Amino acid sequence: MTILAATSLNLVSLGAAPAPVEADRRTPAELEALAREAAVALEGAPAEEIAKWATDTFGARFCVTSSMADAVVAHLFSRVSPGVDVVFLDTGLHFPETLKVRDTVAATMDVNVRSIRPRMTVGQQDGEFGPRLFARNPDECCFMRKVEPLERALVEYDAWATGLRRDESPTRANTPVVAFDAKKGKVKVNPIAAWTQAEVDRYISRWNVPVNELFKKGYGSIGCWPCTRRTKAGEDPRAGRWAMFEKTECGLHV
């Protein structure tokens, strides 16, 4: 495994192989039961309480995932559990503004940013599958550059947190604060699922949380640059993602 530690940044970049996994772990059935109970008990609880439950319950086998559109969830967990792992999927196709947020988080927050790369570089993928796969088969591109790297990164964890919110899109309207992902066999924690955009904005303002500069340039939702456009007035925030396809999710949350 290739590990590159960025000087002066709390940032680790991981290639193909995951870290070893300890043997004494909860079974999927145990994790599912935990998630089912927590979903009921924590519905309506403050985000900090949900975050504390997650880190107290899973300890080192818990991580936060972040797209670095903003650093709200990473910051939330840095307050509750300093030193927590924050997983970022470095697809090789991110906007520079997105990488800037990642590096700011690594340099200024008490978290351990793990930057996870796909098995192939963009050039290697072009050579094997042809150029601009994202324009021909975005599902396959998303799988290779996001879904598979996340599955590999999560091997050593029993649970992870996301920044999913119910008000982001109709497909996320029923997002629970805690769920069991049967495909991954892990617990998925969504501490700000019930937050509105106004609550997110208040948190950002109060704590001076890093935010992707592209939001100021007309983007409503930010992913890889080839598959993201500015949104128009009145559009769903995710309308700018894969705009030429009937696709609203990259596959990480379905």
Secondary structure, DSSP 8 states (H G I E B T S, - for coil): --EEE-TTS-EEEE-S------S----HHHHHHHHHHHHHHHTT--HHHHHHHHHHHHGGGEEEE--SSB-HHHHHHHHHSTTEEEEEE--S-B-HHHHHHHHHHHHHSSEEEEEE--SS-HHHHHHHH-S-HHHH-HHHHHIIIIIHHHHHHGGG-SEEE----TTS-GGGTT--SEEEETTTTEEEE-TTTT--HHHHHHHHHHHT--B-GGGGGT-SS--BGGGB----TTS-GGGGBSTTTT----STT-
